[in-house]
Amino acid sequence: MLRQISRFLTAALAIAFLASPAVAGELEEKNKALARIVFEEVLGKGRIEENEPIYSPSFVAHGMYKESGRVEDREATKGWRQAFPDLKITVDKIVAEGEMVAVRFIGEGTHTGSGNGLAATGKSIRVAGMTMFRIVDGKITEEWSSFDQMDLLRQLGLLPAGSK
């Protein structure tokens, strides 16, 4: 009985420590730094290989119409870099709570290559978007991303300016 009480108290102290604001704040800062790497290094600088150690093997990108895994998501990242070789990503806002990190970003570049189904137009773009990551044990496990795809197509001249 004394042993059970000792185990319970040890577990309770560990939970209290991990839930403390200082520990939670440190975890959130680490998660924000990891999310920043995705935008500034992997996507923004084309360091695609750097996504290997930071994405969970069971990673899922939740899209509007389908979900994709790690390999498919990596290929999409390569496609954006091919389409916009000078792509620059700026993290505008980043907020973390527990294992969730929200990022508002600005993407700018010139569409001089072909990638992700878009033939090069030579036009420059500036697009804002939002991504929510779930990060568990230092690995990105889930992602939800959104940006105005219609605006992107308009800026590329692939849709009329007044189309909705």
Contacts in CASP RR format, 6 or more apart in sequence:
PFRMAT RR
TARGET T0000
AUTHOR 0000-0000-0000
METHOD contacts of the structure
MODEL  1
MLRQISRFLTAALAIAFLASPAVAGELEEKNKALARIVFEEVLGKGRIEE
NEPIYSPSFVAHGMYKESGRVEDREATKGWRQAFPDLKITVDKIVAEGEM
VAVRFIGEGTHTGSGNGLAATGKSIRVAGMTMFRIVDGKITEEWSSFDQM
DLLRQLGLLPAGSK
17 23 0 8 1.000
18 24 0 8 1.000
24 98 0 8 1.000
27 98 0 8 1.000
27 99 0 8 1.000
28 96 0 8 1.000
28 97 0 8 1.000
28 98 0 8 1.000
28 101 0 8 1.000
29 96 0 8 1.000
30 138 0 8 1.000
31 96 0 8 1.000
31 98 0 8 1.000
31 99 0 8 1.000
31 101 0 8 1.000
31 133 0 8 1.000
31 135 0 8 1.000
31 138 0 8 1.000
32 94 0 8 1.000
32 96 0 8 1.000
32 101 0 8 1.000
34 54 0 8 1.000
34 101 0 8 1.000
34 133 0 8 1.000
34 135 0 8 1.000
34 138 0 8 1.000
34 140 0 8 1.000
35 91 0 8 1.000
35 94 0 8 1.000
35 96 0 8 1.000
35 101 0 8 1.000
35 103 0 8 1.000
35 131 0 8 1.000
35 133 0 8 1.000
35 135 0 8 1.000
35 140 0 8 1.000
36 91 0 8 1.000
36 94 0 8 1.000
36 103 0 8 1.000
37 50 0 8 1.000
37 54 0 8 1.000
38 51 0 8 1.000
38 54 0 8 1.000
38 131 0 8 1.000
38 133 0 8 1.000
38 140 0 8 1.000
39 89 0 8 1.000
39 91 0 8 1.000
39 103 0 8 1.000
39 105 0 8 1.000
39 131 0 8 1.000
40 89 0 8 1.000
40 91 0 8 1.000
41 47 0 8 1.000
41 50 0 8 1.000
42 48 0 8 1.000
42 50 0 8 1.000
42 51 0 8 1.000
42 77 0 8 1.000
43 77 0 8 1.000
43 80 0 8 1.000
43 81 0 8 1.000
43 87 0 8 1.000
43 89 0 8 1.000
44 81 0 8 1.000
44 87 0 8 1.000
44 88 0 8 1.000
44 89 0 8 1.000
46 77 0 8 1.000
46 81 0 8 1.000
46 87 0 8 1.000
48 74 0 8 1.000
48 77 0 8 1.000
48 78 0 8 1.000
48 81 0 8 1.000
51 74 0 8 1.000
51 77 0 8 1.000
54 138 0 8 1.000
54 139 0 8 1.000
54 140 0 8 1.000
55 70 0 8 1.000
55 73 0 8 1.000
55 139 0 8 1.000
55 140 0 8 1.000
56 70 0 8 1.000
56 136 0 8 1.000
56 139 0 8 1.000
56 140 0 8 1.000
56 141 0 8 1.000
57 70 0 8 1.000
58 141 0 8 1.000
59 69 0 8 1.000
59 70 0 8 1.000
59 73 0 8 1.000
59 139 0 8 1.000
59 140 0 8 1.000
59 141 0 8 1.000
59 142 0 8 1.000
59 143 0 8 1.000
60 67 0 8 1.000
60 68 0 8 1.000
60 69 0 8 1.000
60 141 0 8 1.000
60 142 0 8 1.000
60 143 0 8 1.000
61 67 0 8 1.000
61 68 0 8 1.000
61 69 0 8 1.000
61 72 0 8 1.000
61 73 0 8 1.000
61 142 0 8 1.000
61 143 0 8 1.000
61 144 0 8 1.000
61 145 0 8 1.000
62 142 0 8 1.000
62 143 0 8 1.000
62 144 0 8 1.000
63 144 0 8 1.000
63 145 0 8 1.000
64 146 0 8 1.000
68 76 0 8 1.000
73 143 0 8 1.000
76 116 0 8 1.000
79 115 0 8 1.000
79 116 0 8 1.000
80 87 0 8 1.000
80 115 0 8 1.000
80 116 0 8 1.000
81 87 0 8 1.000
82 113 0 8 1.000
82 114 0 8 1.000
82 115 0 8 1.000
82 116 0 8 1.000
83 111 0 8 1.000
83 113 0 8 1.000
83 114 0 8 1.000
83 115 0 8 1.000
83 116 0 8 1.000
83 118 0 8 1.000
83 120 0 8 1.000
84 109 0 8 1.000
84 110 0 8 1.000
84 111 0 8 1.000
84 112 0 8 1.000
84 113 0 8 1.000
84 125 0 8 1.000
85 110 0 8 1.000
85 112 0 8 1.000
85 113 0 8 1.000
86 109 0 8 1.000
86 110 0 8 1.000
86 112 0 8 1.000
87 107 0 8 1.000
87 108 0 8 1.000
87 109 0 8 1.000
88 107 0 8 1.000
88 108 0 8 1.000
88 109 0 8 1.000
89 105 0 8 1.000
89 106 0 8 1.000
89 107 0 8 1.000
90 105 0 8 1.000
90 106 0 8 1.000
90 107 0 8 1.000
90 108 0 8 1.000
91 103 0 8 1.000
91 104 0 8 1.000
91 105 0 8 1.000
92 104 0 8 1.000
92 105 0 8 1.000
92 106 0 8 1.000
92 128 0 8 1.000
93 102 0 8 1.000
93 103 0 8 1.000
93 104 0 8 1.000
94 101 0 8 1.000
94 102 0 8 1.000
94 103 0 8 1.000
94 104 0 8 1.000
95 101 0 8 1.000
95 102 0 8 1.000
96 102 0 8 1.000
99 134 0 8 1.000
99 135 0 8 1.000
99 136 0 8 1.000
100 132 0 8 1.000
100 133 0 8 1.000
100 134 0 8 1.000
100 135 0 8 1.000
101 132 0 8 1.000
101 133 0 8 1.000
101 135 0 8 1.000
102 130 0 8 1.000
102 131 0 8 1.000
102 132 0 8 1.000
103 130 0 8 1.000
103 131 0 8 1.000
103 132 0 8 1.000
103 133 0 8 1.000
104 128 0 8 1.000
104 129 0 8 1.000
104 130 0 8 1.000
105 128 0 8 1.000
105 129 0 8 1.000
105 130 0 8 1.000
105 131 0 8 1.000
106 126 0 8 1.000
106 127 0 8 1.000
106 128 0 8 1.000
106 129 0 8 1.000
107 125 0 8 1.000
107 126 0 8 1.000
107 127 0 8 1.000
107 128 0 8 1.000
107 129 0 8 1.000
108 124 0 8 1.000
108 125 0 8 1.000
108 126 0 8 1.000
108 127 0 8 1.000
109 124 0 8 1.000
109 125 0 8 1.000
109 126 0 8 1.000
110 122 0 8 1.000
110 123 0 8 1.000
110 124 0 8 1.000
110 125 0 8 1.000
111 118 0 8 1.000
111 120 0 8 1.000
111 121 0 8 1.000
111 122 0 8 1.000
111 123 0 8 1.000
111 124 0 8 1.000
111 125 0 8 1.000
111 156 0 8 1.000
112 120 0 8 1.000
112 122 0 8 1.000
113 120 0 8 1.000
114 120 0 8 1.000
118 156 0 8 1.000
118 158 0 8 1.000
121 156 0 8 1.000
121 157 0 8 1.000
121 158 0 8 1.000
123 155 0 8 1.000
123 156 0 8 1.000
123 157 0 8 1.000
124 155 0 8 1.000
125 152 0 8 1.000
125 155 0 8 1.000
125 156 0 8 1.000
126 155 0 8 1.000
127 147 0 8 1.000
127 148 0 8 1.000
127 151 0 8 1.000
127 152 0 8 1.000
127 155 0 8 1.000
128 147 0 8 1.000
128 148 0 8 1.000
129 145 0 8 1.000
129 146 0 8 1.000
129 147 0 8 1.000
129 148 0 8 1.000
130 145 0 8 1.000
130 146 0 8 1.000
130 147 0 8 1.000
131 143 0 8 1.000
131 144 0 8 1.000
131 145 0 8 1.000
131 146 0 8 1.000
132 143 0 8 1.000
132 144 0 8 1.000
132 145 0 8 1.000
133 140 0 8 1.000
133 142 0 8 1.000
133 143 0 8 1.000
134 140 0 8 1.000
134 141 0 8 1.000
134 142 0 8 1.000
134 143 0 8 1.000
135 141 0 8 1.000
150 159 0 8 1.000
150 163 0 8 1.000
150 164 0 8 1.000
153 159 0 8 1.000
154 160 0 8 1.000
154 161 0 8 1.000
154 162 0 8 1.000
154 163 0 8 1.000
END
